Amino acid sequence: MLDPVIEFFERIFNAIGRGIGVVISFILWPFVTMAGWYRRRGFLLKAIVGAIVLIFVGSYGYFIWQAERWVNYNPDYPDSYEFAQGTVAPGERLSDATDAQCAESAVVQVTRDLIDFNVNQNTWLPSLPLSKAGFFGIPWKNTPFLDNKAAFQLGINTVIRRTTIELADRLGRVRGTSQINQNLQDAKEAMAYNEDAWWLTFSPPFVQPSTPERHRAAIRALGNFNQDMKACRGEFDARSDNLLQFLDRVTGDIGSTSDILRARMEASDLGWFDPRADDRFWFTYGQLYAYYGVLRATRSDFQNVYTDRRVTNVAEIAEQQLRGALNMTPFIISNSNESSWIMPSHLATMGFYLLRVRSNLVEMRDILDR
């Protein structure tokens, strides 16, 4: 009596098996054809083709290794700095120094170390040729893989760009009539360079500095600035209005990122199958990762302002929100409807932390503006 049922399921599974076989055959057909062609060629042609294949496979292996290898990633990296031990503002003489020695800028040091983290400790992915080539012409950001680290690095880079602009235009000079510090100006120009430049280009003269090379120039320029500060030859204007302006710029950056998350949430409701959700998430994560260290550093450079204007408590709450956001490291990023009970909405959760941080920064700005 059960024979018809058994035969029915056998036909279904046989059909599924044949379908899988057809798909596998379709995938393997180009490789089988190429292997047959390769066996019939002469030794010289085999050697040339084999070398090309080895270069191709090796290049993709290197790219995949670098895209999945996160070196020295540490959400608690600001704890390695001795911010709390600072007793003088940048450029002021250290009381316990035996010779002419002044305090360096913590903001400059953290910014320099973030660039070093991006291009020296890790490989700068956006400028790698295979990163730019994408997946058979499809940009990696439109795929669900191999774009997370690049998005994370770009998020950090937006913070570095913003900070170097503020350092050169306001923080590293006295008022608006003094001369711009050349080291900070060099760092600002270096960080404004294209994010995906390789050393070869299709435009004349066909050779150009790569993005990591220009970023390393910014590392040297920021290091030179802090050396001048240490030798009491630099200027760092740690005034409350400069801090207010900087916080205002940071608030604007975070507000722009929250709008990016909102646009992605409205554009898709595919849950774990949204290929753009991961790069949006990790870009935001990289931005908060960098701002966590930079904002911690402002408490050292502007310690007198924080104390006099009593903004330390609000700043600590903002830092707690930043650190809480960095605890989110899901294996797969989901972008589903906020009311979904099956798939989470990681973009909505990250957006919540983002707006919490922004509200704390607005409160700090309001206190400074009184």
Secondary structure by P-SEA (a helix, b strand, c coil): caaaaaaaaaaaaaaaaaaaaaaaaaaaaaaaaaaaaaaaccaaaaaaaaaaaaaaaaaaaaaaaaaacccccccccccccccccccccccccccccccbbbbbbaaaaaaaaaaaaccccccccccccccccccccccccccccccaaaaaaaaaaaaaaaaaaaaacccccccccccccaaaaaaaaaaaccccccccccccccccccaaaaaaaaaaaaaaaaaaaaaccccccccaaaaaaaaaaaaaaaaaaaaaaaaaaaaccccccccaaaaaaaaaaaaaaaaaaaaaaaaaaaaaaaaaacaaaaaaaaaaaaaaaacccccccccccccccccccaaaaaaaaaaaaaaaaaaaaaaaac
